[in-house]
Amino acid sequence: MKKIRTLWEMCPKPWEGGAGAAALELPRSRTWGAKRGFTRHKVMVPTVARAGQVAVSGLSASVSLGGLFLVCAQALPRDTAVTVELAPPGAKTEPIRAHGAVAYHRGQGMGIRFTGVSQGDYQRLQGLVRGFLRS
């Protein structure tokens, strides 16, 4: 039986040597559409996407370890680099932050592909997705 590698196993870890980057670089999915690199989950939390001085607020409709779909009134242009902040329900800590890029527009929102996330925020993102799987 072929072992499926998790994102955590695939990501370079700065503390294991190499360039020592501050953020983990997430691998891009090879295909989008029907075949995704990560499973999406219906996770609805307040979310803000920031690009420079522009902030777009909305509600995530789905979240995966590779990105999210943000329902919002105003979408940013495709390929815009963003910093995403997700506010998990009942969280008394800082929001989960990830770097990303606008991948596509659909209806009243935009898909954002994550391009980097810190180790701590990655673990919190995993917890967010797992928490909604249990509910």
C-alpha positions as CSV (number, residue, x, y, z in Angstrom):
1,M,0.0,0.0,0.0
2,K,1.4,3.4,-1.0
3,K,1.9,5.8,1.9
4,I,0.3,9.2,1.4
5,R,2.6,12.0,2.6
6,T,1.1,14.8,4.6
7,L,1.7,18.5,3.9
8,W,3.8,18.6,7.1
9,E,6.1,15.8,5.7
10,M,6.5,17.6,2.4
11,C,7.3,21.1,3.7
12,P,10.9,22.1,4.2
13,K,11.5,22.9,7.8
14,P,13.7,25.9,8.5
15,W,15.0,24.5,11.8
16,E,16.4,21.4,9.9
17,G,19.0,23.5,8.0
18,G,18.9,25.1,4.6
19,A,18.2,28.7,4.1
20,G,16.5,29.1,7.5
21,A,13.5,30.9,6.1
22,A,11.1,32.3,8.7
23,A,8.0,30.8,7.0
24,L,7.3,27.3,5.6
25,E,6.8,27.4,1.9
26,L,3.8,25.4,0.9
27,P,3.9,23.3,-2.2
28,R,1.6,24.3,-5.0
29,S,-1.1,21.9,-6.1
30,R,-0.3,20.5,-9.5
31,T,-3.9,20.8,-10.7
32,W,-6.9,22.9,-9.7
33,G,-10.5,22.0,-10.2
34,A,-11.7,18.5,-9.7
35,K,-8.3,17.3,-8.5
36,R,-7.0,19.3,-5.6
37,G,-3.8,18.9,-3.6
38,F,-5.7,19.4,-0.3
39,T,-9.2,18.4,0.9
40,R,-11.5,21.4,1.4
41,H,-13.7,21.6,4.5
42,K,-16.7,23.8,5.1
43,V,-15.1,26.1,7.7
44,M,-16.9,29.4,8.1
45,V,-14.9,31.9,10.2
46,P,-14.4,35.7,9.9
47,T,-11.5,36.3,7.5
48,V,-9.5,39.3,6.3
49,A,-7.3,39.4,3.2
50,R,-4.8,42.3,3.2
51,A,-2.9,43.5,0.2
52,G,-0.8,46.6,1.2
53,Q,-3.2,49.2,2.5
54,V,-6.3,47.4,1.2
55,A,-8.2,45.0,3.5
56,V,-11.1,42.8,2.3
57,S,-13.2,41.3,5.0
58,G,-15.6,38.4,4.7
59,L,-16.4,34.9,5.8
60,S,-14.5,31.8,4.7
61,A,-16.8,29.3,2.9
62,S,-14.2,26.5,2.7
63,V,-10.7,26.1,4.1
64,S,-8.0,23.6,3.3
65,L,-4.3,23.4,4.3
66,G,-3.6,24.8,0.8
67,G,-6.0,27.8,0.7
68,L,-9.5,29.0,1.2
69,F,-12.5,30.6,-0.5
70,L,-13.4,34.0,0.9
71,V,-17.0,35.2,0.5
72,C,-16.7,39.0,0.2
73,A,-18.3,42.1,-1.4
74,Q,-15.1,43.2,-3.1
75,A,-12.6,40.8,-4.6
76,L,-8.9,41.6,-5.2
77,P,-7.4,41.2,-8.6
78,R,-6.1,37.7,-9.6
79,D,-2.5,37.0,-8.6
80,T,-2.5,39.7,-5.9
81,A,-0.2,38.8,-3.0
82,V,-2.2,38.8,0.3
83,T,-1.8,38.1,4.0
84,V,-4.8,36.2,5.3
85,E,-6.0,36.4,8.9
86,L,-8.6,33.8,10.1
87,A,-10.3,34.3,13.4
88,P,-11.2,30.9,14.8
89,P,-14.4,30.8,16.9
90,G,-13.8,31.4,20.6
91,A,-10.1,32.1,20.0
92,K,-8.5,34.2,22.7
93,T,-5.2,34.4,20.7
94,E,-4.0,36.1,17.6
95,P,-5.7,35.2,14.3
96,I,-4.2,32.5,12.2
97,R,-2.0,34.2,9.5
98,A,-0.9,32.9,6.2
99,H,0.6,34.4,3.1
100,G,-1.1,33.7,-0.2
101,A,-2.2,34.9,-3.6
102,V,-5.6,35.3,-5.2
103,A,-6.1,32.3,-7.4
104,Y,-9.5,32.8,-8.9
105,H,-12.9,34.7,-8.7
106,R,-16.2,33.0,-8.4
107,G,-19.6,34.5,-7.7
108,Q,-19.4,36.7,-4.6
109,G,-15.8,35.8,-3.6
110,M,-12.3,34.7,-4.4
111,G,-10.1,31.7,-4.0
112,I,-6.8,32.3,-2.2
113,R,-3.9,29.8,-2.5
114,F,-1.6,29.8,0.5
115,T,2.1,30.3,-0.4
116,G,3.6,30.3,3.1
117,V,2.7,29.9,6.8
118,S,4.6,29.8,10.0
119,Q,5.0,26.5,11.8
120,G,2.8,27.7,14.7
121,D,0.0,29.0,12.4
122,Y,0.2,25.9,10.3
123,Q,-0.5,23.8,13.4
124,R,-3.4,26.1,14.4
125,L,-4.8,25.8,10.8
126,Q,-4.7,22.0,11.1
127,G,-6.5,22.3,14.4
128,L,-9.1,24.5,12.9
129,V,-9.8,22.1,10.0
130,R,-9.8,19.1,12.3
131,G,-12.2,20.8,14.8
132,F,-14.7,21.4,12.1
133,L,-14.4,17.8,10.9
134,R,-15.5,16.6,14.4
135,S,-18.6,18.9,14.5
